[in-house]
Amino acid sequence: MRPVPKPAAPGPVPRTPQQSAPDGSAPLRLARSACALVAAAAPVLLTGYAVLTLAAGVLPVATAWLTKLVLDALADAAPLAQVVRPAMGLAAAGVALVLTGEVAQYLRAQLGREVAVTAQERLYRAVDGFVGLRRLEDPAFLDRLRLAQQSGGASPGQVLDAVLTAAGSVFTVTGFLGSLFVLSPLMTLLVTAASVPVLAAELWLSRLRARMAWDLGPVERREFFYSTLLSRMEAAKEVRLFGTGAFLRGRMVADRRAVNEARRGLDLREARVQTALGLLAALVSGGGLLWAVAAARDGRLSVGDVTIFVAAIVGVQSALASLATAFARTHQALLLFGHYTAVVDAGPDLPVPREPRTLPALRHGIELKDVWFRYSDDHPWVLRGIDLFLPHGTSLALVGLNGAGKSTLIKLICRFYDPTRGAVLWDGVDLRDTDPAALRSRLGAVFQDYMNYDMTATENIALGDISASPDHSRVAAAATRAKIAPQLAALPHGYDTLLSRIFFAGTDRDDPQTGVVLSGGQWQRLALARAFLRDRRDLMILDEPSSGLDAEAEAEIHSSLKRHRSGRTSLLISHRLGAVREADAIAVLRDGRVAELGSHDALMAAKGAYARLFALQAAGYRDTAAAHDGRQP
């Protein structure tokens, strides 16, 4: 027995060659876009939050000056009225500072929620607007989409916070620098100069953080893949039977350690930089304090002057650090927000004509005319010069070995992709000249990789034609034709039963009333019911519609399909050749080409590839039946 390979040791984070970092050259455009998103989401909340944040930048300066006035009045033994007035102002400033902070925090939380909803809606509306599948099958784009999902709701608010924090810090710095300049122009210059490396360092660190978030995308996605395999029912049987849990877990942990190691290096670098910046700030503060003490001893500064000097030194350094951090956070948030805008502003992934041609009801047929296709210039050809015609009102079956191009041909007819060369014609109209939504409204389909929706039985079926959701009779009729109606009716809540167990609370984990999980065959029947809801569409596509059913159930389904689709156009894919023998025509695909075309009888008479494959499958059935008969007493 071959040993199970050991998981790879953690190593350097790999770079995906085809991916590139987002464009960081348009920060102003991204900042405007982020602020516009926030303003559109909650303009009133934004106004209140902005006013309070800017006010918070002025209050520290006012507090420092009021403190100076109180101390100088006390030192000079001034009349009580000259002490009380600034003291009352100081108390009012303290109250205002507390109230401003609390109210601003509340408004920020509400603003963040509104922005998250708006950003999420825009993001998924953009994804839903992708005409085809190319982007969703592109790893680099999926990395960008993942970062957009993570940052889209938070980044606009972070940008706004950074902008307002920067504005408030400018107010604070301006006030304190003015105060410092009155006391010592030289110290003002030194404090300002010390802030330059702080700003540069924070911007540099923000670039490193954003670059790392991008580079770690493939590794984190792979780690998530392994964790999903270890925790999902779909893989549980094979993981346990083959004993691959330790192997998958090792790979998952190796990827996690690689990510942690990369982040540890950045944390160490950041700690060194921040330590150096902290020492610089301490030196400036210490030197300034020594000067102020000496000046006060010589009588050049009053007690109040020393107080405001110390407050100004601390306030300027703190505000400049906040300003540098705000710039750095803005830069990092904008880099991440760039992923969001790249997705939202991507537009259709397939060309959509400005004035699409009207798609007529199918009367003549669907033609593939010299169709060539490959997924990219780096991939091999999947289809090579396909010429095929599906007349209206007939059924065409596609058969062939795995990888022959059957499912790809279906994708072209649904216009999930466009042919690399050639054309797909609908009654002579090139699909590229039509509206994809109009085309798909004329199609019904069961795909090989059909969906199991964690929704009710009614919703699972009604998603085939969302307008049918309130019409229970249509849903029930589709379920009846798919031979799943009795099972659905017997569920705890009938058709309104949730077909999932992922939403239950801890207290009702074992209560079947909260959700039921169907078998594989029952899920496939639900997918068929979804398709039956659209059975009056011009073209029905059936890609392995009965692969999960037993022989008797398969025969029932195909009988129902034949009866209800009689006189309508259908396209069928199946590896079980017995299921396609009733089709009007059968096309055998091999290496991306049509190798044989004809009826079942004609292809059997030709004794080609179809006849050979059919004979192999039939022989297997005959041998099984003979063996069974031989065991009969």
C-alpha positions, 0 to 999 in steps of 0.5 A, spaced: 500 500 500 502 506 498 504 511 504 499 517 505 504 523 503 506 527 508 503 534 508 508 540 506 512 543 511 510 551 512 514 555 507 514 562 504 507 564 502 507 563 495 505 568 490 500 567 484 503 569 478 497 572 474 494 576 480 497 583 481 495 588 487 490 593 486 492 600 483 494 604 488 495 610 484 488 613 485 487 615 492 483 621 491 478 617 486 477 612 491 477 616 497 471 620 493 468 614 492 468 611 499 465 618 502 460 618 496 458 611 499 457 613 506 453 619 504 449 615 500 447 610 505 446 615 511 447 623 510 444 625 516 448 620 521 454 623 517 453 630 518 452 629 525 458 625 526 462 629 522 460 635 526 462 632 533 468 629 530 471 636 528 469 639 535 473 634 539 479 636 535 478 643 538 476 641 545 483 639 547 486 646 545 480 650 549 481 645 555 489 647 555 488 654 555 483 654 560 487 650 565 493 656 563 488 661 565 486 658 572 493 656 574 495 663 572 490 666 576 491 662 582 499 664 582 497 671 581 492 671 587 487 674 582 480 676 585 475 670 585 471 672 579 477 671 575 478 664 577 471 662 577 470 664 570 475 660 567 474 654 572 467 654 569 469 654 562 474 648 564 468 644 567 464 645 561 469 643 556 470 637 560 462 635 560 462 637 552 468 632 551 465 626 554 458 628 551 461 629 544 465 622 545 459 618 547 454 621 542 460 620 536 461 613 538 453 612 537 453 615 531 459 612 528 456 605 530 449 606 526 453 609 520 457 603 520 451 599 520 448 603 514 454 603 510 455 595 511 448 594 508 449 599 502 456 596 500 453 589 501 447 590 496 451 594 491 457 589 491 452 583 490 448 587 485 454 588 481 456 580 482 449 578 480 450 583 474 456 579 471 453 575 465 457 569 464 462 565 469 469 567 467 470 571 473 467 566 478 472 561 475 478 565 475 482 564 482 485 572 482 478 575 481 476 570 487 481 573 491 479 580 489 472 578 491 474 575 497 477 582 499 471 586 497 467 582 501 471 583 507 473 590 506 467 593 502 462 594 508 468 597 513 473 600 508 468 606 507 467 608 514 474 607 515 476 612 510 471 617 513 474 616 520 481 617 517 479 623 514 475 626 519 480 624 524 485 627 520 481 634 520 480 634 527 488 633 528 489 638 524 485 643 528 488 640 534 495 641 531 494 648 529 491 650 535 497 647 539 502 649 534 500 656 535 500 656 542 507 653 542 510 658 537 508 664 542 512 660 547 518 658 543 518 658 535 524 653 536 521 648 539 515 649 535 520 647 529 523 641 533 516 638 534 514 639 527 520 636 524 519 630 529 513 628 526 515 627 519 518 620 520 512 618 524 508 620 518 513 616 513 513 610 517 506 609 518 505 610 510 510 605 509 507 600 514 500 601 511 503 599 504 506 592 507 499 591 511 495 591 504 500 588 500 500 582 505 493 581 505 493 581 498 499 576 498 496 571 503 489 570 499 491 564 496 494 561 502 488 563 506 483 560 501 487 553 501 486 553 508 479 554 508 478 549 503 482 544 507 477 546 513 471 545 509 473 538 507 474 536 515 467 539 517 462 538 511 458 532 510 459 532 503 466 529 504 466 526 511 464 519 508 471 519 504 475 522 509 473 517 514 473 511 510 480 513 506 483 515 513 485 522 510 483 526 516 490 527 519 493 528 512 488 534 510 489 537 517 496 537 516 496 541 510 491 546 513 495 547 519 501 548 515 498 553 511 496 557 517 503 556 520 505 559 513 500 565 514 502 566 521 509 566 520 508 572 514 504 576 519 509 575 525 515 578 520 510 584 519 509 584 526 516 584 528 518 589 523 512 594 525 514 593 533 521 595 531 519 601 527 514 603 533 519 603 538 524 607 534 518 612 533 516 612 541 524 613 543 524 619 538 517 622 541 520 621 548 527 625 546 523 631 544 518 631 550 524 630 555 528 636 551 522 640 551 520 639 558 527 641 560 527 647 556 520 649 559 523 648 567 529 652 565 525 658 562 520 658 568 526 658 573 529 664 569 522 667 570 521 667 562 515 663 563 509 663 568 506 656 571 500 657 566 505 657 561 509 651 563 502 647 563 500 649 556 507 648 554 507 641 556 500 640 554 502 643 547 508 638 547 503 632 548 497 634 544 501 636 538 505 629 538 499 626 540 495 629 534 501 628 529 501 621 531 493 621 530 494 624 523 500 620 521 496 614 523 489 617 520 493 617 513 496 610 514 489 608 515 486 611 510 492 609 505 491 602 507 483 602 507 483 605 500 488 600 498 483 594 500 477 599 498 480 598 491 478 591 491 471 593 492 471 598 487 474 593 482 468 588 483 463 593 483 465 597 477 467 591 473 461 591 469 459 585 464 464 580 463 461 579 456 459 584 451 452 586 452 449 590 445 447 597 447 441 595 442 440 588 443 436 584 437 429 582 439 430 574 441 424 571 437 420 565 440 424 559 437 421 556 431 427 554 426 432 551 431 439 552 434 445 552 430 452 552 432 456 554 426 464 552 426 464 553 434 471 553 437 472 554 444 477 555 450 477 558 457 483 562 455 489 563 451 493 558 456 488 553 455 487 547 450 481 547 445 475 544 448 471 545 442 474 544 435 469 547 429 463 544 432 457 544 427 451 542 429 443 544 428 437 542 433 431 543 430 425 546 433 420 541 436 426 536 437 430 533 442 438 532 441 442 528 446 450 529 447 454 523 449 461 522 449 467 521 454 468 525 460 472 532 457 469 531 450 466 538 451 458 536 452 457 541 458 462 546 455 457 546 449 451 547 454 455 553 457 455 556 450 448 555 449 446 559 455 451 564 454 455 563 460 461 564 455 462 566 448 465 562 443 472 563 441 470 563 434 464 561 430 457 563 433 451 560 436 445 562 432 437 562 435 433 562 429 439 565 425 440 570 430 447 570 434 446 570 441 452 575 442 447 580 439 441 579 444 440 580 451 442 575 455 437 575 460 432 575 455 435 568 452 435 565 459 428 567 460 426 562 454 431 556 457 429 551 463 435 547 465 437 541 470 445 542 471 449 536 473 452 540 479 445 542 481 444 546 487 441 544 494 438 550 497 438 551 505 430 553 504 423 551 504 421 545 499 416 550 496 422 555 495 427 550 493 422 549 487 419 556 486 426 558 485 426 555 478 420 561 476 420 566 482 413 568 480 411 562 482 412 562 489 405 564 491 402 559 486 402 553 490 398 549 485 404 550 480 409 548 485 405 542 487 404 540 480 412 540 478 413 536 484 408 531 482 411 530 475 418 530 479 415 524 483 417 527 489 410 530 492 408 525 497 415 525 500 414 533 501 407 532 503 409 528 509 414 532 511 413 536 518 410 542 515 409 539 508 412 544 503 413 549 508 419 545 511 426 547 511 430 543 508 436 544 512 439 543 519 444 549 519 439 554 522 437 551 528 438 554 535 442 550 541 435 548 544 432 545 538 438 541 535 434 534 535 427 537 533 425 535 526 420 541 526 426 546 525 429 542 519 430 536 515 435 533 510 433 530 504 437 524 500 441 525 494 436 522 490 430 527 493 435 533 492 435 531 484 428 530 484 427 537 487 432 540 482 427 536 476 421 540 479 425 546 479 426 545 471 419 542 470 416 549 473 419 552 466 417 546 462 414 551 457 420 555 455 423 554 448 429 550 450 429 545 456 437 543 457 437 536 461 445 535 464 445 528 467 438 529 470 437 522 473 444 521 475 442 520 482 436 516 481 435 508 481 433 505 474 426 505 476 426 512 478 430 514 472 425 510 467 419 514 470 423 521 470 424 520 462 417 517 461 415 524 464 420 528 460 418 525 454 410 526 455 410 533 457 416 535 452 413 532 446 413 537 440 418 542 444 425 543 443 430 539 448 437 538 449 439 532 453 446 530 456 447 523 459 452 517 460 447 512 461 446 511 453 439 507 454 436 514 457 438 517 450 436 512 445 429 515 444 432 522 442 430 524 435 438 525 434 444 523 438 451 527 437 457 523 439 462 528 441 470 526 441 476 531 442 471 537 442 468 535 435 462 531 433 464 524 431 458 521 429 450 524 429 444 520 427 438 517 431 439 511 435 438 506 430 442 509 425 448 510 430 447 502 432 447 500 424 454 504 423 457 500 428 462 506 430 463 509 437 456 510 439 455 503 438 461 500 441 459 504 448 452 502 448 454 495 447 459 495 453 453 498 457 448 493 455 453 487 456 454 490 463 446 489 464 446 483 461 451 480 465 448 482 471 441 479 469 444 473 467 448 472 474 442 474 478 438 469 474 443 463 475 442 464 482 435 463 482 433 456 485 
